[in-house]
């Protein structure tokens, strides 16, 4: 974080950081077990209805045209 203050670079797939990621995952798992705070929540990413911004813009542009036609 010292060299990437705005956290713009995701290093999760970088092989150089796999040991760090595994260590952090283990720390989190230990904390969850110790605090009995396992809600069983799993993140699905991207979510099923996820759209990139350009896809969303295209969708709304198309939707707007349909709305004008269906007047």
N, C-alpha and C positions, 0 to 999 in steps of 0.2 A: 504494500500500500504506500510505502514511502516514495516509490518511483511512479506510481500510478494513482495519484491522489483522487482523481475523478472516477476511478475504477472502470475504465473504458475497455480494458483488455481482460477477457474471460480466459483464465488459464486452466480450466477444468479438463480440457482435452490435451494439454501440454504434458508430454511424458516426463519432463523435468520436474513437475510438481505432483506427481502421483503419490509419492510418499507423504507429502504434506497433506494432500487431500484425504488419504487414508487415515492419517493421524487425526485430522479434524473430524472426520466421520466417526471414528472410534470415541473421541471425546464427547461428541454429541450423543452417541448411543449410550455411553456411560451415564451422562447427565439425565437422559430420559429414563433410564432404568432406576437411577438413584432417587429421582423425584417422582417416579411413577406417573410420568406425564406423557405417556404414549397414547395419543388419541387415535392412532391407526390412520392418520391422514397421509395419503400418498399424493404427491403432485403429479398431475398428468400434463406434460408439456410437450408440445403446445396443446392447449385445450382443443377439443373437437371443432369448435367454431372459430378458431384463431385465423385471422387474416393479416397479411402484411399490409402496411399502410397503402401501398399502391393498389392492392386488391380491394381494400375497403373503399378507396376513392373511386375505382372503376365501378364497384357495386352501387355506390350512392349516385354516381352519375347515371348509370343505367336505370336505377330505381326512380330517379327524378324524371327521366325521359318518359318512363312508363306512366308515371303519375300525371304528367302533362297530357299524354295521349288519352288516358282513360277519363278525362274530364267529363 
